[in-house]
Amino acid sequence: MSGKAYRSGLAVVAGFALVAAVAAPARAATSWSVLTTPNRGTIANELYGSAALSATSAWAVGSWYDTNLAAPRTLIERWNGTSWSTVTSPNATQYYNELRDVDASSATDAWAVGYANGSSGVNGMPRTTLAEHWNGTSWSTVATPQPGTNFRQLYGVKAFSTGNAWAVGWYYDSSLHGEALMLHWNGSAWSQVTAPDPGTSGTSLEGIAGTGPNDVWAVGYYTNSGEKGVLGHPLAVHYNGTAWTETPMPESGSGTFLHSVAALSANDVWAVGSKNGYSTPVAYHWNGLTWSEIPTAPTGGSGNNILYGVAGVAPNQVWAVGYASAGGQSQPIVQRWNGTAFTSETVPQQQIGGLLYSVAATTGPTVFAAGTRWDLNGSGSISDRTLSMRGTGS
């Protein structure tokens, strides 16, 4: 999930794209509630990615901290329409293992991706890409390419069928330049595919989505050498069934980072993240011809304000999730595109704080959002615990 920048004619095309984005009639708000989710161990449980096949079948993935190993381990949870439960998931090493995203094409075909460290410590080397597959009965690790030197990780995955899936992330090449990483599953093996890599300092892909095998989008950001500060540029790349190409995106403030993308049709695609560093949420819309920035709803936060995930089921039913912070506390936020504008939805506030990393939507609609909240444990200290919210409505 990340981004890119372009200039000439943007004022004209942006106005045209906005008209296309607001064509659908407005819809009412969604009603949100917190669902009980399991946790493992006593500290650091986080859900990063989510996917939903229906209102009664959903996945969430992340990590939990094993104090005996002093390392995070993979965490996978499943929703059966009534409750969330933990599903056994493998780890590639005895050190850090985290899953960052999940997607399912059917009840017997799902992928989860992330990374695993080959030695102890948060930056234990080598860091390798990690992919796990669900066959309807159990999860198992599947070999993935390990390009570059020492450091690679996967952030996003999209599963179209048992013989077609994509995963994205980044890796360091031999000169420690961050390269965009694109992997493809053909039903037998994962292979690396050439991806646009515009950043002279680094490029990262963080989210992937598509309407079909010949219409796939990945988003993220890139940075250039010599620029002052952390000046991320928004990046969107498209696959037409033959090759990946970069599509121009307008610059938006200073430092723009895209984290997620949702494709509803060939001319209705959304990407979200933050701009001005991490202080302001940002959303972009693709109308089939161009990308344009669409205003987001005010968050009221004076600190970081980020949209991490986006999903939708119709032109007037699109949800973006993340968090807003003020006074040292972060709270989950949900914004909905109702066909006319983004509006802030009312979500349960967490006593100490929390955030949402991802969102998955099904018709109805039923919407699942996953993340982390901070709770007091038995000793009186604060621990990260899993957080799941469900939205229902029209």
N, C-alpha and C positions, 0 to 999 in steps of 0.2 A: 504494500500500500504506500504509495508516494507520488511525487509530482514533477512538473516541468513548466517552462515559461516561453511566451511568444508575444509579439508586439503589433505589427502593422495591421490596421483594420479592425482591431479588437473592439473598439467602441461600437462599430456598426454591427458586427456579428454577435456581440454580447447582447445587444438589444433584441435581435431576432431570436436568439436562443431563449431568452427570458419569456418571450411571447409563447413559444412552443411549450415551455415548462409549466406554464400556468393555465393551459387549455382545459384541464379536467375540472369538473365541478368540485367544490369544497365538500369535505366529509367531517363528521363529528369527531370528538376526541376519543381516546382509548382509555379504558379503566385498568389501572395497574395494581398488582398485589405481589407480595413477597411469597415465594414458594420455599418450603423447607428443603434444604440440601444437606447431604452428608459431608462430614469432614474426617480426615485421617490425621492422627497425631494431635499434638497440642498447639502447634504454631503453624503459621504460613501455609494456608490453603487458598489457592487462587484459581479461578476459572477464566481462561483467556478467549477460547473460541466456542462457537455454538452452531448447531445446524438442526433443522426441523423438517421431517418428512410430512408430518401432520400434527394436529392438536394433541394426538396421543402417542407420538413417536418423535423424540428429540434427543440430541446429544450435547454434552458440554465437556470441554477438556481443559486441562491446566496442569497444576503440580501441587504436591503437598510436601512438607519438610519432614524428613526422617531424622530425628535427633540422634539415633544410633549411628547413622552414616554421615551425619552433618552435611546433608545434601538434599535438594529437592528430588522428588520422584514423580513419575507420570501419574496423572489423575484423570480418569474418564468416568463420567456419570451419564446415566440414561433415564429419560422420562417416559413412563408408560401410560400416561394419561391421568394417573392418580398420584404418583410420587416419583421423586428422584432416588436413584440407588447407585452405588458405586459398582463399576464393572472392572474386573481384573484386567490390568494393562501391563505389558512388559516394559523393561528398561534395558537400554543397550549397554550401559556400563554401570559400575557401582558408585559412580559419582553423580554430578548434576545431570538430570534428565527432565526436560520440560516439553509439554505439548502446547503449541500456540494456536492451532486452528483445526477444525474438523469439518468434513462435508460428507454427505451420503447421497448416493444415487438411488438406493433401494434399501429395503430392510436387511439385505444380505451383502451389501457393498458400501463400505464407508472407509474413509481415510482420515487419519490424524497425523499432523506433522509438527516438528519442532527441532530440538537439538539435544545432543548428549556430549558431556565432557569426558575426555579420556584420562584426566587426572583430577585431583582434589582442588577445591577452590572455585570461586565464582567464575574465574576466567581460566579454568584448567584446560590444558592443551593435550591433544588437539580437540577442538570443538567440531563435532561432526553433525551433518544433517541426519534427521531421524524421521522415518515414516513408519506408521503402523496401520495395518489393514484389518477390518472387521468382515468376516465371511458369513455372518449370521449366527455364529456360535461363539467365536472367541476373537480376541485381538492378537496379532502377531507382528513382529518387526519384519520389514522388507528392506533389502539392501538398496541404498541410494548412492549416486555419484558423490565423490568428495573432492571437488576441484580446489585449486589454489593451495594456500599454505596455512595450516593450523586452525583457521577460524572460518566456519560456515554455519549458517542456520537458516531454517525455513520458517516463514511467518504465515503463509496462506496456502489454502488448498481448495481445488474445485474438482468434484467428481461428476463426470457426465454418464459413465457406464462402467461396467467391469473392465472394459478394454480402453478406457480413455479418461485420464485424469491429469491435472496440472498442479504443480506446487511452485511457490516463489519464495525468494529470500535474498540473501547476499553472501558474499565470501571475499576473503582477502586473496589477491593474487600474489605472486612472488615479490612484488615491490611494495606490498602492503597497501595497495590501492583497493578500495571497496568496489567490488563488481556486482552488478545485478545477477541473480541466480534464477534460472528458469529450468524446471525439470518436467519431463513428460512421461506418463505411464501408458504403455501400449497394450496392456493385458498380460505381459510377461516380465517386463523389467522397466525400471526408471532409467532415463537417459537425460543428459544435459542438452538443452536447446539454446542456440544463440539468442540473446535478448539485447535490445537497445541499451547502451551504457553511456549516457551523455555526460556524466559528471567527471570533471578532470581530477577531483579529489575523491569522490565516492558516489555510488548509486545503490539504492536499496529498493526492492519491491516488497510490499507488505500486505497487499490484498489482491484477490483474484475472484472473478465472477464471469458468467457468460450465459447467453441464451441458448447456445448450442455449440457443437464442436468447431464450427466455422465462424463463431462470433464470440470471442473471449477477450476480456479486459483485465489488465493488471495495473495497479497504481502504487505509488511510493513517492520517492523524492531523490534529488541528487544535489551534490555540493561541488563547488569549483574551488580550485586552489587560488589563493591570493585574496579571496573575499573575506572581509572582516566579520567576525562573529560567526554564529552558526546560521548561515544563510541558506536554508534549504529551499529548493525550487520544486514546485509540484510536477509530478511525472505521471503520465498515462500512456500505456502501450496497448496495442490492439493486435489480435491474431485473426486472420481471415481464412484460416484453413491451410495456409501455405507458409506464411512468415509473420513475425512480429515486427511492428513498426511503431514508432513514437508518434503520438498525435499532439499538436500544439495545445498548450494550456495557458491562459492568461496568468501573469504574475498577480499575487494578491498580498500586498503588504510586504514586510521583510521577514523572511524565514517561514516558509510554508511547507508543511509535512502532511502527506496523505496516508491514511491508515487502512481504509476500507473502500470497497466498491460494490455496487449492486446493479445488476443488469436486468431490467424488466422486459425490454425489447431492443431491437436494433437501433431505435431512435429514442430510447428512454433509459439512460444510465446515470447513476449518481456516484459521486466520490466525496468522502468527507475526511477531515483532519483538523489541523489548526494552522493559524497564520500569526504573524507578528510574534514569532517564537512559538510559545505555547499559550499565549494570553487570550486568543480569540478563536472560537470555532469557525470552520470554513466548510462550505459545501459547493460542489460544482455539478453542473448538469450537462449531459451530452444529448443533443437533439437529432442526431444522425448526421450532422454536418460539422458542428463546432462544439467546443466546451465553453461554458460561461459560468461565472460565479453567481450563485443565488444567495441572497441575504439569509442569514440564520436568525433565530429568535434571540433576544437578549438573555443572558444567563444570570446577570446580577453578581457574578463573581469578580473579585478584584485581583485574584491570583491567576493560576492556570485554568484555562477553560478549553477543553479538548473534546472533539467527537472521535471516538475510536471505531465505531461500527455503524453500518447502514444496511438495511434490508427493506424490501417492499414487495407487494403483491399486485398493485394496480397504480396507475398514474396519480391517484389521489390517496394512496395508502403506502407511504414510505416513512420509515422510522430511523432516526439516527440517535445513537446513545454515546455517553461518555461521562464527564464529570465537570463540575464547577467548584472553584475553591475561593474561600474568603475567610479572613481571620484565622488562618492556619487549619481550617477544616475543609475537607472535600466531601461533596454530596453527589450522588448519581443524578444524571439528567437524561431526559428523553425529549427529543424534538420530532414533531411529525410534519411532514409535507402533506397538506390536505387538498392539494390541487391548485391552491392559490398562494400559500405562503407557509413557511415553517412556523409552527407555534410550539411553545413549551407545554409539555404535558405534566400533570401532577403525578409524581411518583413518591412512594413511601420514603421518607427521610430516615437515615440511619443515625442511631443515637450518638455514636462517636464519629461516623463518617464512612464513606465507601465510594465505589466507582463502578461503572459498567464498561466492559471491554468489547462486547460483541452483542449482536442481535440477529435473530432468525425469525422469519415470518411465514405463516401459512394462511391459506384462504380462510375466511370466516369473519374477521381475521382473528387468529391467535398468534401472539408475538411472544417470543422468549428472549430475555436479555440476561447475560451472564457477566459476573465480575467478582468483586471482593468487597467485603465490609470489615470494619475493625470492631472487635468485641473484647470485653474484659474476660480473661480466663480465670481459673480458680485461684491463682496466686495474685490476682489484682493487676497483672500486666496486660497490655494490649496485644492481641494476636489477629492476624489476617484469617478470615473465615470465608468460605464460599458464599456467593450471593446470586440468587436467581429471582428474576421478576417475570411475571406473566401479564401481558396486556390483552384485553378482549374488548370487543365493541364493533362499531360499524366502519 
